Amino acid sequence: MSRAPFTQWAAHQLGLTADDINAMELTGAFEVFVSRLEAARRRGAIDPLVTITSKRAGGNSRLVTRRMLHQLGYAPAQLRAVHRLIAGSGSWWPGLLRLYALDVDLDARQRQYARRQLVRIRGEQPEPRRERAVVKP
């Protein structure tokens, strides 16, 4: 486990300030996910991190997590983004919580993905994705 607290680690990984962390309620969101993990561990979950992922968690677990995050003041689009940012997505992104627990530095691709989620949490419009040039033979 990382020696630095989550918010310090995340700020370092993503170039955030303490004001950024506070404005986006990332400390509160992190605490929600940790409380869900601890509850899953007490119930005997083999991999408690599964209980916070949106695709693999049970419906009741997802609902409880969303309600807890909603109490922090997140709008629906922000809820999705904070869930993806911290808990991960069903695809390749493991989430900040898993990376933090493994004490792994984000690579360039991960940092870019995380920053796109931060833009959504801030309520800003994300920049359009760059189209890859198609090379015809």
MILUM-759725 format. One line per 5 residues: for each residue x, y, z of C-alpha. Coordinates in steps of 0.05 Angstrom, whole numbers, plus 5000, padded with zeros to 4 digits. Example, Ala and Ser with C-alpha at 12.3 -4.5 7.8 and 13.67 -1.06 7.14 Angstrom:
BEGIN
5246/4910/5156 | 5273/4979/5143
//
This chain:
BEGIN
5000/5000/5000 | 5024/5070/4985 | 5054/5108/5042 | 5024/5174/5021 | 4950/5186/5034
4906/5174/4973 | 4893/5247/4959 | 4967/5264/4960 | 4983/5205/4915 | 4927/5224/4866
4948/5297/4866 | 5019/5276/4849 | 4997/5227/4795 | 4949/5275/4761 | 4979/5343/4775
4923/5366/4821 | 4923/5418/4875 | 4891/5411/4944 | 4838/5460/4919 | 4824/5413/4860
4816/5354/4906 | 4769/5392/4952 | 4727/5422/4896 | 4715/5354/4865 | 4701/5320/4932
4752/5266/4916 | 4768/5254/4989 | 4695/5241/5004 | 4688/5196/4943 | 4750/5157/4963
4721/5147/5033 | 4655/5122/5003 | 4691/5069/4962 | 4735/5048/5021 | 4674/5040/5065
4642/4996/5011 | 4706/4955/5008 | 4708/4946/5083 | 4635/4924/5084 | 4649/4873/5030
4710/4847/5067 | 4668/4839/5130 | 4618/4798/5090 | 4674/4753/5065 | 4684/4778/4994
4743/4743/4959 | 4760/4807/4920 | 4727/4867/4955 | 4748/4912/4897 | 4696/4877/4854
4641/4906/4898 | 4656/4976/4875 | 4663/4964/4801 | 4599/4982/4765 | 4596/4922/4718
4613/4865/4766 | 4580/4889/4830 | 4511/4867/4849 | 4452/4914/4837 | 4442/4930/4910
4516/4946/4919 | 4516/4993/4859 | 4453/5028/4884 | 4482/5038/4954 | 4548/5065/4926
4511/5113/4879 | 4468/5138/4936 | 4528/5150/4979 | 4564/5188/4923 | 4501/5227/4907
4501/5253/4979 | 4567/5287/4963 | 4531/5329/4912 | 4551/5296/4847 | 4505/5304/4786
4489/5240/4746 | 4544/5251/4695 | 4593/5265/4751 | 4572/5202/4787 | 4592/5160/4727
4658/5196/4720 | 4678/5191/4793 | 4658/5118/4794 | 4702/5105/4732 | 4759/5147/4759
4764/5114/4827 | 4734/5044/4817 | 4754/5031/4745 | 4714/5010/4684 | 4697/4943/4654
4751/4951/4602 | 4825/4963/4612 | 4822/5019/4665 | 4835/4990/4735 | 4815/5053/4773
4855/5098/4819 | 4838/5057/4880 | 4868/4993/4853 | 4930/5030/4826 | 4938/5064/4894
4932/4998/4931 | 4985/4967/4886 | 5029/5030/4893 | 5033/5036/4817 | 5049/5101/4781
5001/5117/4724 | 5029/5111/4654 | 5014/5163/4600 | 4951/5127/4575 | 4923/5119/4645
4938/5191/4663 | 4902/5215/4600 | 4841/5173/4615 | 4839/5196/4688 | 4845/5269/4667
4785/5260/4619 | 4744/5235/4678 | 4767/5294/4720 | 4742/5341/4666 | 4674/5308/4671
4674/5312/4746 | 4689/5387/4742 | 4629/5393/4696 | 4670/5416/4637 | 4662/5392/4565
4717/5343/4548 | 4758/5357/4487 | 4738/5314/4427 | 4781/5253/4417 | 4831/5259/4362
4815/5215/4303 | 4870/5169/4282 | 4891/5177/4210 | 4872/5118/4167 | 4927/5099/4121
4902/5068/4057 | 4948/5019/4020
//
